[in-house]
Amino acid sequence: MLTVSNLRVKRGARVTLHDISLSLPAGKTLAVVGESGAGKSTLIAAILGLLKPSGGQIAWNGAPTRMVRPALVMQEPRAAFNPVLSLRQSIMEPVVAQNIKLTQERLQRLCAGLELPLDILDRRPGQVSIGQAQRVGILRALIASPPLILFDEPLSALDAVAQKHTARLISDLQGEEGFAALIVTHDLGYAVAHADQIAVLKAGRIEEIADSETFALNPRSEYCRTLRDAAIALGALEAVA
């Protein structure tokens, strides 16, 4: 579905992404993992067309990404919404922009899947919890039935209980809706548990790409083994024999 080929991004005189190549099949999940400053958010910005690559290509089913509408779930849930609008007004923006007919049945089904009461949509962002705001952000991303959703650190603002709950909801909804998901995260345990494939970024370069089970069992590079072992030591990832 999504193909990134030899992507290169410069910010000023500094190259922030070096020859990035990866692909994401329909209905699958690719997790991009890396430390702060590795280039994860730059990659998302380039895919969304917010940064112009200095080289390489980004294509969706062979077409330029600008011809499709990937959705985005932002890292900071409340900051993703206009504070003076109700949540209902905000989630309707992509519906109106794309001239989509939204049925009450679909809205109710998505809210039920996200465990959101319908009346919460009449509140403003500052009147709901962080976890509720994040789930409404996912609702807004899903509302127009996009083929691809980009998740930028979707769990980082949540507590441990809300993280597990939201991760399960994303996986369940992906099974129902069939969208492809690109998840940028520093949480290796989450990536291994919920992604089909993992790509590790280091200083703007891809250090390693592997399916999640292979990565958990036997990372090829020393850097990736260090990341895997640190996640095990912190309890974020279970040791795999």
Residue pairs with C-beta under 8 A, 6 or more apart in sequence:
1 24
1 25
1 26
1 60
1 61
1 147
1 148
1 180
2 23
2 24
2 47
2 58
2 59
2 60
2 65
2 70
2 148
2 180
2 182
3 22
3 23
3 24
3 57
3 58
3 59
3 60
3 62
4 20
4 21
4 22
4 23
4 43
4 47
4 56
4 57
4 58
5 21
5 56
5 57
5 58
5 59
6 19
6 20
6 21
6 55
6 56
6 57
7 17
7 19
7 20
7 21
7 43
7 46
7 53
7 55
7 56
7 57
7 58
8 15
8 17
8 18
8 19
8 20
8 53
8 54
8 55
8 56
9 15
9 16
9 17
9 39
9 42
9 46
9 51
9 53
9 54
10 16
10 54
11 42
11 51
15 54
15 204
16 39
16 42
16 204
17 39
17 42
17 43
17 46
17 53
17 204
17 205
18 204
18 205
19 55
19 56
19 205
20 39
20 43
20 56
20 205
20 206
21 56
21 206
22 30
22 32
22 199
22 206
22 209
24 30
24 148
24 180
24 182
25 180
26 147
26 178
26 180
27 174
27 178
27 179
27 180
28 180
28 181
28 196
28 197
29 174
29 180
29 181
29 182
29 183
29 194
29 195
29 196
29 197
30 180
30 181
30 182
30 183
30 195
30 196
30 197
30 198
30 199
31 183
31 184
31 185
31 190
31 191
31 194
31 195
31 197
31 198
31 199
31 212
32 40
32 43
32 182
32 183
32 184
32 185
32 199
32 201
33 40
33 185
33 186
33 187
33 188
33 191
33 198
33 199
33 200
33 201
33 227
34 40
34 186
34 200
34 201
34 202
35 186
35 202
36 186
37 203
38 201
38 202
38 203
38 204
39 201
39 203
39 204
40 152
40 184
40 185
40 186
40 201
41 152
41 184
42 51
42 204
43 184
43 201
44 72
44 150
44 152
44 182
44 184
45 51
46 53
46 58
47 58
47 65
47 70
47 150
47 182
48 65
48 70
48 72
48 150
49 65
49 66
58 64
58 65
59 65
60 67
60 68
60 70
60 147
60 148
61 68
68 147
68 148
69 94
69 98
69 144
69 146
70 146
70 147
70 148
70 149
70 150
71 94
71 140
71 141
71 142
71 144
71 146
71 148
71 149
71 150
72 141
72 149
72 150
72 151
72 152
73 80
73 134
73 137
73 138
73 141
73 149
73 150
73 151
73 152
73 154
74 80
74 137
74 152
75 152
75 153
75 154
75 156
75 157
76 157
77 125
77 130
77 131
77 133
77 134
77 136
77 137
77 157
78 125
78 126
78 130
78 133
80 133
80 137
80 140
81 87
81 90
81 125
81 133
81 136
81 137
82 89
82 90
82 125
83 124
83 125
83 126
84 124
85 124
86 121
86 122
86 123
86 124
87 120
87 121
87 122
87 123
87 124
87 125
87 128
87 133
87 136
88 121
88 122
90 125
90 136
90 140
91 121
91 136
91 139
91 140
91 143
92 102
92 143
93 140
94 100
94 140
94 143
94 144
95 102
95 143
95 144
98 144
100 143
100 144
100 145
102 143
107 118
107 143
108 118
110 139
110 142
110 143
110 173
111 117
111 118
111 121
111 139
113 169
113 172
113 173
113 176
114 135
114 136
114 138
114 139
114 169
114 173
115 135
115 169
116 132
116 135
116 136
116 139
120 128
120 132
120 136
121 136
125 133
128 136
130 157
130 158
130 162
131 158
131 159
131 162
131 165
131 166
134 154
134 157
134 158
134 162
134 166
135 166
135 169
138 154
138 166
138 169
138 170
138 173
141 149
142 149
142 173
142 177
142 179
145 177
145 179
146 179
147 179
147 180
148 179
148 180
148 181
148 182
149 179
149 180
149 181
149 182
150 181
150 182
150 184
151 170
151 181
151 182
151 183
151 184
151 185
152 184
153 184
153 185
153 186
154 166
154 170
154 183
154 185
155 162
155 163
155 166
155 167
155 185
155 187
155 190
156 185
156 186
156 187
158 166
163 190
167 190
167 193
167 194
170 181
170 194
171 194
174 181
183 190
183 191
183 194
183 195
185 191
187 236
188 198
188 227
188 228
188 231
188 236
188 237
189 231
189 236
189 237
189 238
190 236
191 198
191 212
192 198
192 212
192 213
192 215
192 216
192 231
192 237
193 212
195 212
196 211
196 212
197 209
197 210
197 211
197 212
198 208
198 209
198 210
198 211
198 212
198 215
199 206
199 208
199 209
200 206
200 207
200 208
200 209
200 221
200 223
200 224
200 227
201 207
202 223
207 221
207 223
207 224
208 215
208 219
208 220
208 221
208 223
208 224
210 219
210 220
213 240
215 224
215 228
216 228
216 237
216 240
217 240
219 225
219 227
219 228
228 237
231 237
232 238
232 239
